[in-house]
Amino acid sequence: MGTLLTQLPALLGVLVGTLGTILATSLADRARWRRSQSIRWDERRLDAYVEYAHAIKESHAVALRMTADHRPGAHSHPIDREDGLARLAEADARRTIVWENLLLLGDEPTVAAAAVWRDAVWQVERLARGIVDPPPDIAVMLTRVNEARDAYYRMARRSLGVRGGSVEQSSALQQRFSTDQP
């Protein structure tokens, strides 16, 4: 019995050490798994943001080509109406699909900014489809699209933790547009 009592502190030390190792390993594994999951979702979120931007830019580019005759000094190459309508339909289908990914993976401010950008592009599409008459100043409509795009990128970059300052383009495009006018 005396030898057991003398060995008890050593046995308790081994037991405490083993439990401590198990606990530390478990906590480290859990932290590593969380980091891995965070990186995985950030990558998917980035993909969703980029895919959405590509889809909406495709719609906008086609609509701009279809409305080139309404914009004096436009740099867009005009496109045949029937071809344009077919391309708009395809782009709209793609945008609808990637919108679902954005809703699933995007954060609230980015999704809200994406909806504003989508609505601004829809106004240009409505003009391209002949649903609405050209506004007196189409530049206002296009500025709204550019500002909405800038807001989307600002929110997406914030969501992803991207630093590096502003990448806004609307003011540069506005200057370019105003110098192209006769």
C-alpha positions in Angstrom: 0.0 0.0 0.0 2.9 2.3 0.8 4.3 2.0 -2.7 1.0 2.9 -4.2 0.8 6.0 -2.1 4.3 7.0 -3.1 3.5 6.4 -6.8 0.1 8.1 -6.7 1.5 11.6 -7.3 3.3 10.4 -10.4 0.2 8.6 -11.6 -1.9 11.7 -11.1 0.7 13.7 -12.9 0.6 11.4 -15.9 -3.3 11.4 -15.8 -3.4 15.2 -15.6 -0.8 15.5 -18.4 -2.7 13.1 -20.6 -6.0 15.0 -20.1 -4.2 18.3 -20.7 -2.7 17.0 -24.0 -6.1 15.6 -25.1 -7.8 18.9 -24.3 -5.1 21.1 -26.0 -5.1 18.9 -29.1 -8.9 19.0 -29.2 -8.9 22.8 -29.0 -6.2 23.1 -31.6 -8.0 20.8 -34.0 -11.3 22.7 -33.5 -9.6 26.0 -34.1 -7.9 24.6 -37.2 -11.2 23.2 -38.5 -12.9 26.6 -37.9 -10.1 28.4 -39.8 -10.4 25.9 -42.6 -14.2 26.4 -42.8 -13.8 30.1 -42.8 -11.3 30.1 -45.6 -13.5 27.7 -47.6 -16.6 29.9 -47.2 -14.6 33.0 -48.0 -13.5 31.4 -51.2 -17.0 30.4 -52.1 -18.3 33.9 -51.2 -15.6 35.5 -53.4 -16.7 33.2 -56.3 -20.3 34.1 -55.8 -19.5 37.8 -55.8 -17.4 37.6 -58.9 -19.9 35.4 -60.8 -22.7 37.8 -60.0 -20.6 40.8 -61.1 -19.8 39.0 -64.4 -23.4 38.1 -65.0 -24.7 41.6 -64.4 -22.0 43.2 -66.4 -22.9 40.9 -69.3 -26.5 42.1 -69.2 -25.4 45.7 -68.9 -22.9 45.4 -71.8 -25.6 44.0 -74.1 -28.1 46.6 -73.0 -25.6 49.3 -73.7 -25.0 48.0 -77.2 -28.7 47.9 -77.8 -29.1 51.5 -76.7 -26.1 52.9 -78.5 -28.3 54.9 -80.9 -29.9 56.7 -77.9 -26.5 57.8 -76.6 -24.6 60.4 -78.9 -20.9 59.7 -78.9 -21.4 56.2 -77.4 -18.4 53.9 -77.6 -20.6 50.7 -77.6 -20.8 48.9 -80.9 -24.5 48.7 -81.8 -26.1 45.2 -82.0 -29.0 43.9 -83.9 -32.2 44.1 -81.8 -33.1 40.4 -82.2 -29.6 39.3 -81.4 -29.6 41.7 -78.5 -32.9 40.4 -77.1 -31.6 36.8 -77.3 -28.4 37.7 -75.5 -30.3 39.6 -72.9 -32.5 36.6 -72.2 -29.4 34.3 -71.9 -27.7 36.8 -69.6 -30.8 37.2 -67.5 -31.0 33.4 -67.0 -27.3 33.3 -65.9 -27.9 36.3 -63.6 -30.9 34.6 -62.0 -28.8 31.5 -61.2 -25.8 33.3 -59.8 -28.2 35.5 -57.8 -29.2 32.4 -55.7 -25.5 31.8 -54.9 -25.2 35.4 -53.8 -28.2 35.1 -51.6 -26.8 32.0 -50.0 -23.3 33.1 -49.4 -23.3 36.9 -49.4 -23.6 39.1 -46.4 -26.6 41.4 -46.0 -25.0 44.7 -47.1 -23.5 43.1 -50.2 -26.7 41.5 -51.2 -28.5 44.8 -50.7 -26.0 46.6 -52.9 -26.2 43.9 -55.5 -30.0 44.4 -55.7 -29.6 48.1 -56.2 -27.1 47.4 -59.0 -29.4 44.9 -60.6 -32.3 47.4 -60.4 -30.2 50.1 -62.1 -29.2 47.7 -64.9 -32.8 46.7 -65.3 -33.7 50.3 -66.1 -31.2 50.2 -69.0 -32.5 46.8 -70.1 -36.0 48.2 -70.1 -34.8 50.9 -72.4 -33.0 48.4 -74.6 -36.1 46.2 -74.8 -38.3 49.2 -75.8 -40.4 49.0 -72.7 -39.7 52.6 -71.7 -38.9 55.7 -73.8 -35.4 57.1 -73.5 -35.1 59.6 -70.6 -34.2 63.2 -71.4 -30.7 62.6 -70.0 -29.6 59.0 -70.3 -26.4 59.9 -68.6 -28.2 60.1 -65.3 -29.4 56.5 -65.8 -25.9 55.3 -66.6 -24.4 57.2 -63.7 -26.9 55.4 -61.4 -25.6 52.1 -62.8 -22.0 53.0 -62.2 -22.6 54.3 -58.7 -24.5 51.1 -57.8 -21.7 49.0 -59.2 -19.2 51.0 -57.1 -21.3 50.4 -54.0 -21.5 46.7 -54.7 -17.8 46.4 -55.0 -17.3 48.4 -51.9 -19.6 46.1 -49.9 -18.1 42.9 -51.4 -14.6 44.1 -50.6 -15.6 44.9 -47.1 -17.3 41.5 -46.7 -14.1 39.7 -47.8 -11.8 41.9 -45.8 -10.0 43.2 -48.9 -8.0 46.3 -48.2 -6.2 48.7 -50.5 -8.4 51.8 -50.8 -11.1 52.7 -53.2 -11.5 51.2 -56.6 -14.6 53.3 -57.5 -15.0 54.0 -61.2 -18.2 56.1 -61.5 -16.5 59.5 -61.2 -13.9 58.6 -63.9 -16.6 57.2 -66.2 -18.8 60.3 -65.6 -15.9 62.6 -66.6 -15.2 60.4 -69.7 -18.9 60.5 -70.6 -19.2 64.3 -70.2 -16.1 64.8 -72.4 -17.6 62.6 -75.2 -20.7 64.7 -75.5 -20.9 67.1 -78.4 
